[in-house]
């Protein structure tokens, strides 16, 4: 809690494996009654195109139980992010989850 994301990832990865270039955190909240398994990719949609981002950390499958919040991290190109309007996550059953991107200020 209240730690820089770089410190948390460096602690979790140990062995001096550094991921300092990660500049985007995606928090996933499971509000449903069953566990959801998410692969480590998502699509960004904006300006009439869709771009697959498949460089999420942790890689592989991320299981999110009912009521849980888990995070993915990645390196995001700022220009691509500025033009994106929607993020689309997928679960291992093929269901898609769309979320409008809202700029947070403050």
N, CA, C and O atoms as a printed pandas DataFrame, in Angstrom:
     atom_number atom_name residue_name chain_id  residue_number  x_coord  y_coord  z_coord
0              1         N          UNK        A               1    0.837   -1.175    0.000
1              2        CA          UNK        A               1    0.000    0.000    0.000
2              3         C          UNK        A               1    0.884    1.241    0.000
3              4         O          UNK        A               1    1.893    1.292    0.703
4              5         N          UNK        A               2    0.509    2.216   -0.773
5              6        CA          UNK        A               2    1.232    3.485   -0.860
6              7         C          UNK        A               2    2.690    3.315   -1.278
7              8         O          UNK        A               2    3.532    4.141   -0.925
8              9         N          UNK        A               3    2.995    2.266   -2.020
9             10        CA          UNK        A               3    4.339    2.050   -2.549
10            11         C          UNK        A               3    4.330    2.404   -4.030
11            12         O          UNK        A               3    3.314    2.258   -4.709
12            13         N          UNK        A               4    5.458    2.865   -4.514
13            14        CA          UNK        A               4    5.573    3.100   -5.944
14            15         C          UNK        A               4    5.424    1.770   -6.657
15            16         O          UNK        A               4    5.944    0.757   -6.188
16            17         N          UNK        A               5    4.717    1.754   -7.790
17            18        CA          UNK        A               5    4.479    0.516   -8.530
18            19         C          UNK        A               5    5.793   -0.171   -8.865
19            20         O          UNK        A               5    5.872   -1.398   -8.811
20            21         N          UNK        A               6    6.831    0.593   -9.212
21            22        CA          UNK        A               6    8.119   -0.006   -9.543
22            23         C          UNK        A               6    8.672   -0.793   -8.359
23            24         O          UNK        A               6    9.214   -1.883   -8.543
24            25         N          UNK        A               7    8.541   -0.255   -7.147
25            26        CA          UNK        A               7    9.035   -0.954   -5.955
26            27         C          UNK        A               7    8.282   -2.264   -5.744
27            28         O          UNK        A               7    8.883   -3.282   -5.402
28            29         N          UNK        A               8    6.975   -2.236   -5.946
29            30        CA          UNK        A               8    6.161   -3.434   -5.751
30            31         C          UNK        A               8    6.542   -4.510   -6.755
31            32         O          UNK        A               8    6.738   -5.665   -6.380
32            33         N          UNK        A               9    6.648   -4.142   -8.035
33            34        CA          UNK        A               9    6.989   -5.126   -9.059
34            35         C          UNK        A               9    8.393   -5.659   -8.843
35            36         O          UNK        A               9    8.618   -6.862   -8.975
36            37         N          UNK        A              10    9.339   -4.798   -8.515
37            38        CA          UNK        A              10   10.699   -5.270   -8.282
38            39         C          UNK        A              10   10.738   -6.242   -7.115
39            40         O          UNK        A              10   11.496   -7.212   -7.148
40            41         N          UNK        A              11    9.937   -6.003   -6.083
41            42        CA          UNK        A              11    9.870   -6.920   -4.950
42            43         C          UNK        A              11    9.280   -8.255   -5.389
43            44         O          UNK        A              11    9.809   -9.314   -5.051
44            45         N          UNK        A              12    8.178   -8.204   -6.147
45            46        CA          UNK        A              12    7.507   -9.429   -6.555
46            47         C          UNK        A              12    8.339  -10.259   -7.516
47            48         O          UNK        A              12    8.280  -11.488   -7.471
48            49         N          UNK        A              13    9.110   -9.623   -8.383
49            50        CA          UNK        A              13    9.870  -10.381   -9.367
50            51         C          UNK        A              13   11.186  -10.883   -8.802
51            52         O          UNK        A              13   11.736  -11.859   -9.310
52            53         N          UNK        A              14   11.708  -10.235   -7.756
53            54        CA          UNK        A              14   12.953  -10.642   -7.092
54            55         C          UNK        A              14   14.098  -10.815   -8.093
55            56         O          UNK        A              14   13.969  -10.423   -9.252
56            57         N          UNK        A              15   15.181  -11.381   -7.666
57            58        CA          UNK        A              15   16.335  -11.705   -8.506
58            59         C          UNK        A              15   16.779  -10.550   -9.394
59            60         O          UNK        A              15   17.364  -10.780  -10.453
60            61         N          UNK        A              16   16.514   -9.332   -8.989
61            62        CA          UNK        A              16   16.933   -8.132   -9.708
62            63         C          UNK        A              16   16.348   -8.021  -11.113
63            64         O          UNK        A              16   16.881   -7.273  -11.932
64            65         N          UNK        A              17   15.296   -8.723  -11.408
65            66        CA          UNK        A              17   14.617   -8.598  -12.692
66            67         C          UNK        A              17   13.776   -7.337  -12.634
67            68         O          UNK        A              17   12.781   -7.299  -11.910
68            69         N          UNK        A              18   14.147   -6.306  -13.376
69            70        CA          UNK        A              18   13.510   -5.008  -13.242
70            71         C          UNK        A              18   12.495   -4.747  -14.353
71            72         O          UNK        A              18   12.719   -5.087  -15.515
72            73         N          UNK        A              19   11.397   -4.146  -13.975
73            74        CA          UNK        A              19   10.353   -3.780  -14.923
74            75         C          UNK        A              19   10.028   -2.296  -14.764
75            76         O          UNK        A              19    8.859   -1.923  -14.669
76            77         N          UNK        A              20   11.041   -1.463  -14.736
77            78        CA          UNK        A              20   10.872   -0.047  -14.449
78            79         C          UNK        A              20   10.152    0.714  -15.554
79            80         O          UNK        A              20    9.699    1.835  -15.326
80            81         N          UNK        A              21   10.035    0.135  -16.743
81            82        CA          UNK        A              21    9.415    0.864  -17.838
82            83         C          UNK        A              21    7.896    0.676  -17.896
83            84         O          UNK        A              21    7.262    1.145  -18.842
84            85         N          UNK        A              22    7.312    0.018  -16.930
85            86        CA          UNK        A              22    5.865   -0.173  -16.893
86            87         C          UNK        A              22    5.204    1.142  -16.481
87            88         O          UNK        A              22    5.469    1.649  -15.391
88            89         N          UNK        A              23    4.350    1.698  -17.338
89            90        CA          UNK        A              23    3.752    2.988  -17.030
90            91         C          UNK        A              23    2.226    2.971  -16.977
91            92         O          UNK        A              23    1.601    4.024  -16.850
92            93         N          UNK        A              24    1.621    1.785  -17.073
93            94        CA          UNK        A              24    0.172    1.686  -17.002
94            95         C          UNK        A              24   -0.224    0.535  -16.092
95            96         O          UNK        A              24    0.272   -0.582  -16.232
96            97         N          UNK        A              25   -1.117    0.819  -15.164
97            98        CA          UNK        A              25   -1.692   -0.215  -14.306
98            99         C          UNK        A              25   -3.163   -0.329  -14.651
99           100         O          UNK        A              25   -3.869    0.677  -14.727
100          101         N          UNK        A              26   -3.628   -1.554  -14.861
101          102        CA          UNK        A              26   -5.039   -1.817  -15.115
102          103         C          UNK        A              26   -5.557   -2.636  -13.959
103          104         O          UNK        A              26   -5.133   -3.773  -13.754
104          105         N          UNK        A              27   -6.475   -2.061  -13.202
105          106        CA          UNK        A              27   -7.076   -2.779  -12.081
106          107         C          UNK        A              27   -8.381   -3.399  -12.542
107          108         O          UNK        A              27   -9.244   -2.728  -13.110
108          109         N          UNK        A              28   -8.508   -4.699  -12.285
109          110        CA          UNK        A              28   -9.676   -5.460  -12.690
110          111         C          UNK        A              28  -10.433   -5.869  -11.438
111          112         O          UNK        A              28   -9.873   -6.492  -10.536
112          113         N          UNK        A              29  -11.714   -5.510  -11.393
113          114        CA          UNK        A              29  -12.565   -5.843  -10.254
114          115         C          UNK        A              29  -13.634   -6.829  -10.703
115          116         O          UNK        A              29  -14.361   -6.564  -11.660
116          117         N          UNK        A              30  -13.731   -7.958  -10.021
117          118        CA          UNK        A              30  -14.739   -8.964  -10.345
118          119         C          UNK        A              30  -15.961   -8.708   -9.473
119          120         O          UNK        A              30  -15.950   -8.994   -8.276
120          121         N          UNK        A              31  -17.010   -8.170  -10.079
121          122        CA          UNK        A              31  -18.246   -7.890   -9.346
122          123         C          UNK        A              31  -19.271   -9.010   -9.489
123          124         O          UNK        A              31  -20.382   -8.915   -8.969
124          125         N          UNK        A              32  -18.891  -10.068  -10.194
125          126        CA          UNK        A              32  -19.796  -11.191  -10.402
126          127         C          UNK        A              32  -19.664  -12.248   -9.323
127          128         O          UNK        A              32  -18.832  -12.125   -8.424
128          129         N          UNK        A              33  -20.493  -13.301   -9.410
129          130        CA          UNK        A              33  -20.512  -14.354   -8.390
130          131         C          UNK        A              33  -19.506  -15.490   -8.625
131          132         O          UNK        A              33  -19.332  -16.345   -7.757
132          133         N          UNK        A              34  -18.841  -15.507   -9.793
133          134        CA          UNK        A              34  -17.928  -16.604  -10.110
134          135         C          UNK        A              34  -16.547  -16.083  -10.478
135          136         O          UNK        A              34  -16.397  -14.937  -10.902
136          137         N          UNK        A              35  -15.529  -16.944  -10.311
137          138        CA          UNK        A              35  -14.168  -16.587  -10.689
138          139         C          UNK        A              35  -14.093  -16.342  -12.201
139          140         O          UNK        A              35  -14.754  -17.021  -12.988
140          141         N          UNK        A              36  -13.279  -15.363  -12.586
141          142        CA          UNK        A              36  -13.044  -15.055  -13.992
142          143         C          UNK        A              36  -11.550  -15.214  -14.258
143          144         O          UNK        A              36  -10.728  -14.749  -13.469
144          145         N          UNK        A              37  -11.197  -15.865  -15.356
145          146        CA          UNK        A              37   -9.798  -16.044  -15.732
146          147         C          UNK        A              37   -9.519  -15.205  -16.970
147          148         O          UNK        A              37  -10.156  -15.376  -18.009
148          149         N          UNK        A              38   -8.554  -14.291  -16.844
149          150        CA          UNK        A              38   -8.236  -13.362  -17.922
150          151         C          UNK        A              38   -6.861  -13.662  -18.506
151          152         O          UNK        A              38   -5.897  -13.822  -17.757
152          153         N          UNK        A              39   -6.753  -13.740  -19.833
153          154        CA          UNK        A              39   -5.434  -13.847  -20.455
154          155         C          UNK        A              39   -4.737  -12.489  -20.394
155          156         O          UNK        A              39   -5.382  -11.468  -20.158
156          157         N          UNK        A              40   -3.437  -12.477  -20.603
157          158        CA          UNK        A              40   -2.651  -11.256  -20.418
158          159         C          UNK        A              40   -2.577  -10.407  -21.693
159          160         O          UNK        A              40   -1.495  -10.108  -22.199
160          161         N          UNK        A              41   -3.745  -10.032  -22.191
161          162        CA          UNK        A              41   -3.818   -9.088  -23.309
162          163         C          UNK        A              41   -5.135   -8.336  -23.238
163          164         O          UNK        A              41   -6.068   -8.758  -22.555
164          165         N          UNK        A              42   -5.202   -7.214  -23.952
165          166        CA          UNK        A              42   -6.431   -6.455  -24.093
166          167         C          UNK        A              42   -6.375   -5.703  -25.407
167          168         O          UNK        A              42   -5.315   -5.610  -26.026
168          169         N          UNK        A              43   -7.498   -5.170  -25.834
169          170        CA          UNK        A              43   -7.555   -4.350  -27.041
170          171         C          UNK        A              43   -7.867   -2.915  -26.660
171          172         O          UNK        A              43   -8.674   -2.657  -25.767
172          173         N          UNK        A              44   -7.221   -1.990  -27.343
173          174        CA          UNK        A              44   -7.543   -0.574  -27.234
174          175         C          UNK        A              44   -8.272   -0.184  -28.505
175          176         O          UNK        A              44   -7.813   -0.491  -29.606
176          177         N          UNK        A              45   -9.402    0.490  -28.363
177          178        CA          UNK        A              45  -10.164    0.926  -29.519
178          179         C          UNK        A              45  -10.242    2.440  -29.525
179          180         O          UNK        A              45  -10.471    3.067  -28.490
180          181         N          UNK        A              46  -10.051    3.017  -30.690
181          182        CA          UNK        A              46  -10.151    4.457  -30.839
182          183         C          UNK        A              46   -9.820    4.871  -32.254
183          184         O          UNK        A              46   -9.044    4.209  -32.942
184          185         N          UNK        A              47  -10.409    5.962  -32.682
185          186        CA          UNK        A              47  -10.185    6.504  -34.024
186          187         C          UNK        A              47  -10.386    5.455  -35.113
187          188         O          UNK        A              47   -9.617    5.389  -36.072
188          189         N          UNK        A              48  -11.420    4.641  -34.958
189          190        CA          UNK        A              48  -11.778    3.672  -35.979
190          191         C          UNK        A              48  -10.885    2.452  -36.091
191          192         O          UNK        A              48  -10.983    1.713  -37.071
192          193         N          UNK        A              49  -10.016    2.218  -35.116
193          194        CA          UNK        A              49   -9.161    1.032  -35.186
194          195         C          UNK        A              49   -9.028    0.390  -33.819
195          196         O          UNK        A              49   -9.307    1.005  -32.789
196          197         N          UNK        A              50   -8.594   -0.864  -33.836
197          198        CA          UNK        A              50   -8.377   -1.631  -32.613
198          199         C          UNK        A              50   -6.932   -2.104  -32.595
199          200         O          UNK        A              50   -6.420   -2.587  -33.604
200          201         N          UNK        A              51   -6.270   -1.964  -31.441
201          202        CA          UNK        A              51   -4.884   -2.384  -31.291
202          203         C          UNK        A              51   -4.790   -3.373  -30.138
203          204         O          UNK        A              51   -5.206   -3.066  -29.021
204          205         N          UNK        A              52   -4.250   -4.549  -30.400
205          206        CA          UNK        A              52   -4.062   -5.563  -29.362
206          207         C          UNK        A              52   -2.778   -5.266  -28.589
207          208         O          UNK        A              52   -1.716   -5.081  -29.184
208          209         N          UNK        A              53   -2.883   -5.223  -27.267
209          210        CA          UNK        A              53   -1.737   -5.054  -26.378
210          211         C          UNK        A              53   -1.537   -6.396  -25.680
211          212         O          UNK        A              53   -2.364   -6.807  -24.865
212          213         N          UNK        A              54   -0.443   -7.074  -26.000
213          214        CA          UNK        A              54   -0.215   -8.435  -25.496
214          215         C          UNK        A              54    1.055   -8.518  -24.666
215          216         O          UNK        A              54    1.702   -9.564  -24.610
216          217         N          UNK        A              55    1.407   -7.422  -24.028
217          218        CA          UNK        A              55    2.652   -7.381  -23.250
218          219         C          UNK        A              55    2.371   -7.106  -21.775
219          220         O          UNK        A              55    3.121   -6.386  -21.117
220          221         N          UNK        A              56    1.285   -7.685  -21.263
221          222        CA          UNK        A              56    0.917   -7.433  -19.875
222          223         C          UNK        A              56    1.752   -8.261  -18.913
223          224         O          UNK        A              56    2.190   -9.368  -19.226
224          225         N          UNK        A              57    1.957   -7.693  -17.738
225          226        CA          UNK        A              57    2.635   -8.372  -16.635
226          227         C          UNK        A              57    1.655   -8.435  -15.479
227          228         O          UNK        A              57    1.097   -7.388  -15.149
228          229         N          UNK        A              58    1.401   -9.528  -14.853
229          230        CA          UNK        A              58    2.014  -10.825  -15.111
230          231         C          UNK        A              58    1.462  -11.440  -16.394
231          232         O          UNK        A              58    0.305  -11.228  -16.756
232          233         N          UNK        A              59    2.308  -12.198  -17.067
233          234        CA          UNK        A              59    1.879  -12.858  -18.294
234          235         C          UNK        A              59    1.140  -14.144  -17.937
235          236         O          UNK        A              59    1.190  -14.614  -16.801
236          237         N          UNK        A              60    0.471  -14.687  -18.912
237          238        CA          UNK        A              60   -0.298  -15.907  -18.671
238          239         C          UNK        A              60   -1.723  -15.584  -18.265
239          240         O          UNK        A              60   -2.286  -14.579  -18.700
240          241         N          UNK        A              61   -2.297  -16.419  -17.446
241          242        CA          UNK        A              61   -3.685  -16.239  -17.009
242          243         C          UNK        A              61   -3.732  -15.622  -15.619
243          244         O          UNK        A              61   -2.935  -15.971  -14.747
244          245         N          UNK        A              62   -4.666  -14.708  -15.420
245          246        CA          UNK        A              62   -4.874  -14.070  -14.130
246          247         C          UNK        A              62   -6.284  -14.427  -13.657
247          248         O          UNK        A              62   -7.271  -14.061  -14.295
248          249         N          UNK        A              63   -6.368  -15.144  -12.534
249          250        CA          UNK        A              63   -7.667  -15.536  -11.973
250          251         C          UNK        A              63   -8.117  -14.484  -10.975
251          252         O          UNK        A              63   -7.374  -14.104  -10.069
252          253         N          UNK        A              64   -9.359  -14.016  -11.158
253          254        CA          UNK        A              64   -9.917  -12.990  -10.291
254          255         C          UNK        A              64  -11.196  -13.555   -9.680
255          256         O          UNK        A              64  -12.184  -13.772  -10.382
256          257         N          UNK        A              65  -11.172  -13.790   -8.383
257          258        CA          UNK        A              65  -12.332  -14.348   -7.688
258          259         C          UNK        A              65  -13.405  -13.303   -7.443
259          260         O          UNK        A              65  -13.152  -12.107   -7.590
260          261         N          UNK        A              66  -14.596  -13.740   -7.071
261          262        CA          UNK        A              66  -15.681  -12.811   -6.772
262          263         C          UNK        A              66  -15.258  -11.799   -5.695
263          264         O          UNK        A              66  -14.749  -12.181   -4.641
264          265         N          UNK        A              67  -15.470  -10.535   -5.967
265          266        CA          UNK        A              67  -15.127   -9.481   -5.012
266          267         C          UNK        A              67  -13.658   -9.086   -5.001
267          268         O          UNK        A              67  -13.288   -8.146   -4.296
268          269         N          UNK        A              68  -12.813   -9.771   -5.756
269          270        CA          UNK        A              68  -11.384   -9.465   -5.777
270          271         C          UNK        A              68  -11.058   -8.366   -6.783
271          272         O          UNK        A              68  -11.775   -8.158   -7.762
272          273         N          UNK        A              69   -9.958   -7.672   -6.512
273          274        CA          UNK        A              69   -9.391   -6.704   -7.441
274          275         C          UNK        A              69   -7.952   -7.125   -7.685
275          276         O          UNK        A              69   -7.190   -7.317   -6.737
276          277         N          UNK        A              70   -7.575   -7.270   -8.947
277          278        CA          UNK        A              70   -6.201   -7.616   -9.307
278          279         C          UNK        A              70   -5.720   -6.649  -10.374
279          280         O          UNK        A              70   -6.519   -5.968  -11.016
280          281         N          UNK        A              71   -4.399   -6.592  -10.558
281          282        CA          UNK        A              71   -3.820   -5.625  -11.481
282          283         C          UNK        A              71   -2.948   -6.283  -12.531
283          284         O          UNK        A              71   -2.273   -7.280  -12.279
284          285         N          UNK        A              72   -2.983   -5.691  -13.722
285          286        CA          UNK        A              72   -2.045   -5.946  -14.803
286          287         C          UNK        A              72   -1.205   -4.693  -14.963
287          288         O          UNK        A              72   -1.653   -3.599  -14.620
288          289         N          UNK        A              73    0.008   -4.838  -15.478
289          290        CA          UNK        A              73    0.885   -3.700  -15.762
290          291         C          UNK        A              73    1.445   -3.858  -17.168
291          292         O          UNK        A              73    1.621   -4.976  -17.651
292          293         N          UNK        A              74    1.725   -2.728  -17.826
293          294        CA          UNK        A              74    2.364   -2.796  -19.137
294          295         C          UNK        A              74    3.017   -1.463  -19.473
295          296         O          UNK        A              74    2.800   -0.451  -18.806
296          297         N          UNK        A              75    3.813   -1.496  -20.518
297          298        CA          UNK        A              75    4.373   -0.277  -21.075
298          299         C          UNK        A              75    3.402    0.199  -22.143
299          300         O          UNK        A              75    3.085   -0.541  -23.074
300          301         N          UNK        A              76    2.933    1.425  -22.011
301          302        CA          UNK        A              76    1.945    1.951  -22.945
302          303         C          UNK        A              76    2.512    3.151  -23.679
303          304         O          UNK        A              76    3.047    4.076  -23.068
304          305         N          UNK        A              77    2.387    3.125  -24.994
305          306        CA          UNK        A              77    2.745    4.260  -25.820
306          307         C          UNK        A              77    1.745    5.388  -25.534
307          308         O          UNK        A              77    0.538    5.198  -25.680
308          309         N          UNK        A              78    2.242    6.551  -25.130
309          310        CA          UNK        A              78    1.359    7.653  -24.724
310          311         C          UNK        A              78    0.484    8.159  -25.860
311          312         O          UNK        A              78   -0.662    8.543  -25.623
312          313         N          UNK        A              79    0.990    8.171  -27.081
313          314        CA          UNK        A              79    0.191    8.621  -28.223
314          315         C          UNK        A              79   -0.962    7.663  -28.469
315          316         O          UNK        A              79   -2.093    8.095  -28.692
316          317         N          UNK        A              80   -0.686    6.364  -28.432
317          318        CA          UNK        A              80   -1.741    5.365  -28.604
318          319         C          UNK        A              80   -2.780    5.496  -27.499
319          320         O          UNK        A              80   -3.979    5.429  -27.771
320          321         N          UNK        A              81   -2.343    5.679  -26.269
321          322        CA          UNK        A              81   -3.266    5.808  -25.141
322          323         C          UNK        A              81   -4.167    7.040  -25.281
323          324         O          UNK        A              81   -5.362    6.972  -24.995
324          325         N          UNK        A              82   -3.588    8.172  -25.723
325          326        CA          UNK        A              82   -4.373    9.411  -25.875
326          327         C          UNK        A              82   -5.481    9.262  -26.905
327          328         O          UNK        A              82   -6.525    9.902  -26.779
328          329         N          UNK        A              83   -5.279    8.436  -27.917
329          330        CA          UNK        A              83   -6.292    8.283  -28.961
330          331         C          UNK        A              83   -7.294    7.168  -28.649
331          332         O          UNK        A              83   -8.305    7.032  -29.337
332          333         N          UNK        A              84   -7.022    6.393  -27.643
333          334        CA          UNK        A              84   -7.918    5.284  -27.278
334          335         C          UNK        A              84   -9.158    5.809  -26.560
335          336         O          UNK        A              84   -9.087    6.764  -25.787
336          337         N          UNK        A              85  -10.276    5.177  -26.823
337          338        CA          UNK        A              85  -11.541    5.551  -26.183
338          339         C          UNK        A              85  -12.120    4.418  -25.333
339          340         O          UNK        A              85  -12.877    4.652  -24.391
340          341         N          UNK        A              86  -11.742    3.175  -25.690
341          342        CA          UNK        A              86  -12.306    2.001  -25.015
342          343         C          UNK        A              86  -11.217    0.958  -24.820
343          344         O          UNK        A              86  -10.369    0.754  -25.689
344          345         N          UNK        A              87  -11.254    0.302  -23.669
345          346        CA          UNK        A              87  -10.378   -0.846  -23.418
346          347         C          UNK        A              87  -11.289   -2.077  -23.366
347          348         O          UNK        A              87  -12.360   -2.044  -22.761
348          349         N          UNK        A              88  -10.847   -3.161  -24.010
349          350        CA          UNK        A              88  -11.635   -4.388  -24.054
350          351         C          UNK        A              88  -10.784   -5.518  -23.492
351          352         O          UNK        A              88   -9.736   -5.852  -24.045
352          353         N          UNK        A              89  -11.239   -6.101  -22.396
353          354        CA          UNK        A              89  -10.604   -7.280  -21.798
354          355         C          UNK        A              89  -11.425   -8.501  -22.174
355          356         O          UNK        A              89  -12.608   -8.386  -22.495
356          357         N          UNK        A              90  -10.804   -9.659  -22.136
357          358        CA          UNK        A              90  -11.462  -10.910  -22.494
358          359         C          UNK        A              90  -11.216  -11.932  -21.393
359          360         O          UNK        A              90  -10.194  -11.889  -20.707
360          361         N          UNK        A              91  -12.167  -12.856  -21.230
361          362        CA          UNK        A              91  -11.914  -13.952  -20.303
362          363         C          UNK        A              91  -11.629  -15.216  -21.095
363          364         O          UNK        A              91  -11.772  -15.241  -22.317
364          365         N          UNK        A              92  -11.229  -16.255  -20.398
365          366        CA          UNK        A              92  -10.837  -17.499  -21.068
366          367         C          UNK        A              92  -12.020  -18.210  -21.724
367          368         O          UNK        A              92  -11.823  -19.126  -22.521
368          369         N          UNK        A              93  -13.248  -17.797  -21.396
369          370        CA          UNK        A              93  -14.435  -18.386  -22.012
370          371         C          UNK        A              93  -14.871  -17.621  -23.262
371          372         O          UNK        A              93  -15.863  -17.986  -23.893
372          373         N          UNK        A              94  -14.135  -16.556  -23.627
373          374        CA          UNK        A              94  -14.460  -15.795  -24.827
374          375         C          UNK        A              94  -15.353  -14.595  -24.609
375          376         O          UNK        A              94  -15.680  -13.886  -25.562
376          377         N          UNK        A              95  -15.753  -14.353  -23.377
377          378        CA          UNK        A              95  -16.585  -13.181  -23.054
378          379         C          UNK        A              95  -15.719  -11.919  -23.106
379          380         O          UNK        A              95  -14.575  -11.936  -22.652
380          381         N          UNK        A              96  -16.251  -10.834  -23.652
381          382        CA          UNK        A              96  -15.507   -9.578  -23.678
382          383         C          UNK        A              96  -16.107   -8.601  -22.662
383          384         O          UNK        A              96  -17.301   -8.636  -22.366
384          385         N          UNK        A              97  -15.247   -7.735  -22.141
385          386        CA          UNK        A              97  -15.630   -6.734  -21.144
386          387         C          UNK        A              97  -15.108   -5.388  -21.618
387          388         O          UNK        A              97  -13.899   -5.154  -21.632
388          389         N          UNK        A              98  -16.021   -4.501  -22.007
389          390        CA          UNK        A              98  -15.667   -3.193  -22.564
390          391         C          UNK        A              98  -15.785   -2.125  -21.483
391          392         O          UNK        A              98  -16.724   -2.117  -20.687
392          393         N          UNK        A              99  -14.807   -1.229  -21.478
393          394        CA          UNK        A              99  -14.835   -0.125  -20.522
394          395         C          UNK        A              99  -14.360    1.149  -21.224
395          396         O          UNK        A              99  -13.289    1.186  -21.830
396          397         N          UNK        A             100  -15.173    2.172  -21.127
397          398        CA          UNK        A             100  -14.774    3.469  -21.662
398          399         C          UNK        A             100  -13.598    3.989  -20.834
399          400         O          UNK        A             100  -13.579    3.846  -19.612
400          401         N          UNK        A             101  -12.634    4.584  -21.499
401          402        CA          UNK        A             101  -11.475    5.169  -20.809
402          403         C          UNK        A             101  -11.841    6.591  -20.407
403          404         O          UNK        A             101  -12.214    7.415  -21.242
404          405         N          UNK        A             102  -11.729    6.856  -19.133
405          406        CA          UNK        A             102  -12.057    8.167  -18.578
406          407         C          UNK        A             102  -10.799    8.775  -18.004
407          408         O          UNK        A             102  -10.110    8.140  -17.205
408          409         N          UNK        A             103  -10.490    9.992  -18.401
409          410        CA          UNK        A             103   -9.304   10.664  -17.866
410          411         C          UNK        A             103   -9.551   11.066  -16.428
411          412         O          UNK        A             103  -10.564   11.683  -16.100
412          413         N          UNK        A             104   -8.609   10.705  -15.580
413          414        CA          UNK        A             104   -8.677   11.058  -14.161
414          415         C          UNK        A             104   -7.705   12.207  -13.922
415          416         O          UNK        A             104   -6.522   12.111  -14.247
416          417         N          UNK        A             105   -8.214   13.284  -13.356
417          418        CA          UNK        A             105   -7.365   14.433  -13.041
418          419         C          UNK        A             105   -7.420   14.681  -11.551
419          420         O          UNK        A             105   -8.330   14.237  -10.851
420          421         N          UNK        A             106   -6.429   15.396  -11.097
421          422        CA          UNK        A             106   -6.480   15.754   -9.677
422          423         C          UNK        A             106   -5.278   15.432   -9.003
423          424         O          UNK        A             106   -5.161   15.670   -7.801
